């Protein structure tokens, strides 16, 4: 073999190794964000399981607040359905957006329930209600951490997918579009500083 053939083969082998490494990196990053979504799924299911207990406990004290309690259960059921759809394929951006919308509606319903509960001191003092509220609060923190990990993994995937040269191969390797971040509708309100008045 002459030196030109050896150099040519070395260049071809180097290119193949380079392209394979791009493929492997895309797969790794996609698997990471899909795994991160499964962590969100675990926490959201936990929260969805707590909500009926919360509503059931509140029913005894809030008989004439039936509309509020019904709204919470309906929002919970809608969010659970959207979670199921998103969990089936977390790579579908529309499923992630639907979940985010349903979660926003559920957060709104839970906020209204919390406001109504303020008018019922006996309910707030109920040991069962205090325990459920604490568990729900802890779960909310876990959801927030899981969502941040998911969004970090999605950002890493999208950034790598959009860079050169992976952008040249991504569609060919089965990565035709960016992954969708899980952002709740109230993200602007969450980031704003709270207003305090005395």
C-alpha contacts under 8 A as a table, 3 or more apart, distances in Angstrom:
res1	aa1	res2	aa2	distance
1	X	5	X	6.43
1	X	6	X	6.92
2	X	5	X	5.59
2	X	6	X	6.58
3	X	6	X	5.12
3	X	7	X	6.12
4	X	7	X	5.15
4	X	8	X	6.03
5	X	8	X	4.98
5	X	9	X	6.09
6	X	9	X	5.14
6	X	10	X	6.09
7	X	10	X	5.02
7	X	11	X	6.17
8	X	11	X	5.16
8	X	12	X	6.27
9	X	12	X	5.06
9	X	13	X	6.07
10	X	13	X	5.13
10	X	14	X	6.03
11	X	14	X	5.05
11	X	15	X	6.15
12	X	15	X	5.11
12	X	16	X	6.17
13	X	16	X	5.10
13	X	17	X	6.13
14	X	17	X	5.15
14	X	18	X	6.07
15	X	18	X	4.97
15	X	19	X	6.13
16	X	19	X	5.19
16	X	20	X	6.06
17	X	20	X	5.09
17	X	21	X	6.11
18	X	21	X	5.13
18	X	22	X	6.42
19	X	22	X	5.10
19	X	23	X	6.36
19	X	169	X	8.00
20	X	23	X	5.05
20	X	24	X	6.13
21	X	24	X	5.05
21	X	25	X	6.03
22	X	25	X	5.18
22	X	26	X	6.24
22	X	166	X	6.08
22	X	169	X	7.85
23	X	26	X	5.27
23	X	27	X	6.33
23	X	169	X	7.90
23	X	170	X	7.70
23	X	173	X	6.53
24	X	27	X	5.15
24	X	28	X	6.09
25	X	28	X	5.02
25	X	29	X	6.13
26	X	29	X	5.29
26	X	30	X	6.11
26	X	157	X	7.00
26	X	160	X	7.54
26	X	161	X	6.98
26	X	170	X	7.57
26	X	175	X	7.72
27	X	30	X	5.14
27	X	31	X	6.11
28	X	31	X	5.19
28	X	32	X	6.24
29	X	32	X	5.03
29	X	33	X	6.45
29	X	153	X	7.04
29	X	154	X	7.92
29	X	156	X	7.05
29	X	157	X	5.15
30	X	33	X	5.39
30	X	34	X	6.22
30	X	154	X	7.77
30	X	157	X	6.31
31	X	34	X	5.07
31	X	35	X	6.04
32	X	35	X	5.12
32	X	36	X	6.13
32	X	153	X	6.22
33	X	36	X	4.85
33	X	37	X	6.18
33	X	150	X	5.63
33	X	151	X	7.79
33	X	153	X	4.78
33	X	154	X	5.50
33	X	157	X	7.64
34	X	37	X	5.06
34	X	38	X	6.49
34	X	90	X	6.28
34	X	91	X	7.60
34	X	150	X	7.92
35	X	38	X	5.07
35	X	39	X	6.67
36	X	39	X	5.21
36	X	40	X	6.69
36	X	146	X	6.85
36	X	147	X	7.85
36	X	149	X	6.27
36	X	150	X	4.68
36	X	153	X	7.17
37	X	40	X	5.03
37	X	41	X	6.21
37	X	87	X	7.52
37	X	90	X	6.96
37	X	146	X	7.68
37	X	147	X	7.62
37	X	150	X	5.75
38	X	41	X	4.84
38	X	42	X	6.30
38	X	87	X	7.17
39	X	42	X	5.19
39	X	43	X	6.52
39	X	146	X	6.00
40	X	43	X	5.25
40	X	44	X	6.05
40	X	143	X	5.96
40	X	146	X	5.17
40	X	147	X	6.10
40	X	150	X	7.70
41	X	44	X	5.16
41	X	45	X	6.03
41	X	83	X	6.99
41	X	87	X	7.05
42	X	45	X	5.32
42	X	46	X	6.30
43	X	46	X	5.03
43	X	47	X	6.29
43	X	139	X	6.44
43	X	142	X	6.51
43	X	143	X	5.60
43	X	146	X	7.86
44	X	47	X	4.98
44	X	48	X	6.07
44	X	139	X	7.94
44	X	143	X	6.64
45	X	48	X	4.95
45	X	49	X	6.13
45	X	80	X	7.37
46	X	49	X	5.16
46	X	50	X	6.44
46	X	139	X	7.27
47	X	50	X	5.10
47	X	51	X	6.38
47	X	136	X	6.33
47	X	139	X	6.22
47	X	140	X	7.60
48	X	51	X	5.40
48	X	52	X	7.48
48	X	76	X	6.26
48	X	80	X	6.93
49	X	52	X	6.46
49	X	53	X	7.52
50	X	53	X	5.42
50	X	54	X	6.33
50	X	132	X	7.06
50	X	135	X	7.90
50	X	136	X	6.83
51	X	54	X	4.98
51	X	55	X	6.19
51	X	72	X	7.99
51	X	73	X	7.49
51	X	76	X	7.43
51	X	136	X	8.00
52	X	55	X	5.06
52	X	56	X	5.97
52	X	73	X	6.90
53	X	56	X	5.03
53	X	57	X	6.14
53	X	132	X	7.56
54	X	57	X	5.27
54	X	58	X	6.20
54	X	129	X	6.69
54	X	132	X	6.18
54	X	133	X	7.56
55	X	58	X	4.99
55	X	59	X	6.04
55	X	69	X	6.15
55	X	72	X	7.85
55	X	73	X	7.73
56	X	59	X	5.18
56	X	60	X	7.32
57	X	60	X	6.16
57	X	61	X	7.71
57	X	128	X	7.35
57	X	129	X	6.53
58	X	61	X	5.48
58	X	62	X	5.85
58	X	123	X	6.80
58	X	129	X	7.57
59	X	62	X	5.06
59	X	63	X	5.64
59	X	66	X	7.74
59	X	69	X	7.60
60	X	63	X	6.26
61	X	120	X	7.39
61	X	122	X	7.79
61	X	123	X	6.19
62	X	65	X	5.28
62	X	66	X	7.31
62	X	120	X	7.82
63	X	66	X	6.16
65	X	68	X	5.53
65	X	69	X	6.55
66	X	69	X	5.15
66	X	70	X	6.00
67	X	70	X	5.07
67	X	71	X	6.05
68	X	71	X	5.13
68	X	72	X	6.41
68	X	109	X	7.35
68	X	112	X	7.16
68	X	113	X	6.23
69	X	72	X	5.21
69	X	73	X	6.45
69	X	113	X	7.12
70	X	73	X	5.19
70	X	74	X	6.09
71	X	74	X	5.14
71	X	75	X	6.01
71	X	109	X	6.18
72	X	75	X	5.18
72	X	76	X	6.02
72	X	106	X	6.59
72	X	109	X	5.07
72	X	110	X	6.15
72	X	113	X	7.53
73	X	76	X	4.97
73	X	77	X	6.13
74	X	77	X	5.12
74	X	78	X	6.19
75	X	78	X	5.11
75	X	79	X	6.10
75	X	102	X	6.98
75	X	105	X	6.16
75	X	106	X	4.83
75	X	109	X	6.90
76	X	79	X	5.14
76	X	80	X	6.09
76	X	106	X	5.89
77	X	80	X	5.05
77	X	81	X	6.22
78	X	81	X	5.12
78	X	82	X	6.24
78	X	102	X	6.28
79	X	82	X	5.04
79	X	83	X	6.04
79	X	99	X	6.34
79	X	102	X	4.76
79	X	103	X	5.74
79	X	106	X	6.94
80	X	83	X	5.01
80	X	84	X	6.27
81	X	84	X	5.15
81	X	85	X	6.47
82	X	85	X	5.07
82	X	86	X	6.15
82	X	95	X	7.07
82	X	98	X	6.24
82	X	99	X	4.92
82	X	102	X	6.87
83	X	86	X	5.03
83	X	87	X	5.86
83	X	99	X	5.82
84	X	87	X	5.12
84	X	88	X	6.24
85	X	88	X	5.27
85	X	89	X	6.97
85	X	95	X	6.22
86	X	89	X	5.43
86	X	90	X	5.09
86	X	92	X	7.30
86	X	95	X	4.78
86	X	96	X	5.68
86	X	99	X	6.80
87	X	90	X	5.54
89	X	92	X	5.85
89	X	95	X	7.68
90	X	93	X	7.41
90	X	95	X	7.09
90	X	96	X	6.69
91	X	179	X	5.98
91	X	180	X	7.40
92	X	95	X	5.44
92	X	96	X	6.66
92	X	179	X	7.56
92	X	180	X	7.59
93	X	96	X	5.16
93	X	97	X	6.20
93	X	179	X	6.46
93	X	180	X	4.94
94	X	97	X	5.04
94	X	98	X	6.08
95	X	98	X	5.08
95	X	99	X	6.19
96	X	99	X	5.09
96	X	100	X	6.20
96	X	180	X	6.58
96	X	181	X	7.50
96	X	182	X	6.19
97	X	100	X	5.00
97	X	101	X	6.24
97	X	180	X	7.69
97	X	182	X	7.02
97	X	183	X	7.90
98	X	101	X	5.11
98	X	102	X	6.18
99	X	102	X	5.10
99	X	103	X	6.01
100	X	103	X	5.07
100	X	104	X	6.17
100	X	182	X	6.23
100	X	183	X	6.14
100	X	184	X	5.05
100	X	185	X	6.99
101	X	104	X	5.05
101	X	105	X	6.39
101	X	184	X	6.75
101	X	185	X	6.61
102	X	105	X	5.09
102	X	106	X	6.20
103	X	106	X	4.97
103	X	107	X	6.06
103	X	184	X	6.93
104	X	107	X	5.11
104	X	108	X	6.24
104	X	184	X	5.83
104	X	185	X	5.78
104	X	186	X	6.90
105	X	108	X	5.08
105	X	109	X	6.27
106	X	109	X	5.06
106	X	110	X	6.11
107	X	110	X	5.11
107	X	111	X	6.06
108	X	111	X	5.06
108	X	112	X	6.30
109	X	112	X	5.16
109	X	113	X	6.26
110	X	113	X	4.94
110	X	114	X	6.17
111	X	114	X	5.05
111	X	115	X	6.26
112	X	115	X	5.07
112	X	116	X	6.24
113	X	116	X	5.12
113	X	117	X	6.06
114	X	117	X	5.01
114	X	118	X	6.55
115	X	118	X	5.41
115	X	119	X	7.63
116	X	119	X	5.72
116	X	120	X	7.54
117	X	120	X	5.26
117	X	121	X	7.61
117	X	123	X	7.06
117	X	124	X	6.88
118	X	121	X	6.61
118	X	124	X	7.37
120	X	123	X	5.33
120	X	124	X	6.48
121	X	124	X	5.07
121	X	125	X	6.14
122	X	125	X	5.07
122	X	126	X	6.18
123	X	126	X	5.10
123	X	129	X	6.82
124	X	129	X	6.47
124	X	130	X	6.59
125	X	129	X	7.39
125	X	130	X	6.81
126	X	129	X	5.23
126	X	130	X	6.19
127	X	130	X	5.09
127	X	131	X	6.20
128	X	131	X	5.19
128	X	132	X	6.20
129	X	132	X	5.07
129	X	133	X	5.94
130	X	133	X	5.12
130	X	134	X	6.12
131	X	134	X	5.13
131	X	135	X	6.20
132	X	135	X	5.09
132	X	136	X	6.03
133	X	136	X	5.05
133	X	137	X	6.08
134	X	137	X	5.04
134	X	138	X	6.17
135	X	138	X	5.09
135	X	139	X	6.08
136	X	139	X	5.00
136	X	140	X	6.10
137	X	140	X	5.02
137	X	141	X	6.48
138	X	141	X	5.21
138	X	142	X	6.43
139	X	142	X	4.94
139	X	143	X	6.11
140	X	143	X	5.01
140	X	144	X	6.22
141	X	144	X	5.07
141	X	145	X	6.31
142	X	145	X	5.13
142	X	146	X	6.04
143	X	146	X	5.06
143	X	147	X	5.91
144	X	147	X	5.10
144	X	148	X	6.16
145	X	148	X	5.11
145	X	149	X	6.27
146	X	149	X	5.10
146	X	150	X	6.14
147	X	150	X	4.98
147	X	151	X	6.07
147	X	182	X	6.85
148	X	151	X	5.09
148	X	152	X	6.05
149	X	152	X	5.06
149	X	153	X	6.19
150	X	153	X	5.11
150	X	154	X	6.13
150	X	181	X	7.75
150	X	182	X	7.69
151	X	154	X	4.97
151	X	155	X	6.00
151	X	181	X	5.41
151	X	182	X	6.46
152	X	155	X	5.08
152	X	156	X	6.24
153	X	156	X	5.13
153	X	157	X	6.24
154	X	157	X	5.06
154	X	158	X	6.03
154	X	179	X	5.97
154	X	180	X	7.06
154	X	181	X	6.42
155	X	158	X	5.09
155	X	159	X	5.89
155	X	181	X	7.72
156	X	159	X	5.19
156	X	160	X	6.18
157	X	160	X	5.33
157	X	161	X	5.99
157	X	178	X	7.78
157	X	179	X	7.48
158	X	161	X	4.99
158	X	162	X	6.01
158	X	178	X	5.37
158	X	179	X	6.44
159	X	162	X	5.26
159	X	163	X	6.28
160	X	163	X	5.31
160	X	166	X	6.89
161	X	166	X	5.66
161	X	167	X	5.48
161	X	170	X	6.32
161	X	175	X	7.95
161	X	178	X	7.39
162	X	166	X	6.84
162	X	167	X	5.10
163	X	166	X	5.83
163	X	167	X	5.69
164	X	167	X	5.49
164	X	168	X	7.00
165	X	168	X	5.51
165	X	169	X	7.26
166	X	169	X	5.30
166	X	170	X	5.79
167	X	170	X	5.30
167	X	171	X	7.65
168	X	171	X	7.49
169	X	172	X	5.29
169	X	173	X	6.14
170	X	173	X	5.16
170	X	174	X	6.48
170	X	175	X	4.96
170	X	176	X	6.23
171	X	174	X	5.28
171	X	175	X	4.83
171	X	176	X	4.10
171	X	177	X	7.46
172	X	175	X	7.20
172	X	176	X	7.54
175	X	178	X	7.68
183	X	187	X	6.67
184	X	187	X	5.53
185	X	188	X	7.63
186	X	189	X	5.19
186	X	190	X	6.21
187	X	190	X	5.02
187	X	191	X	6.25
188	X	191	X	5.25
188	X	192	X	6.38
189	X	192	X	5.23
190	X	193	X	7.81
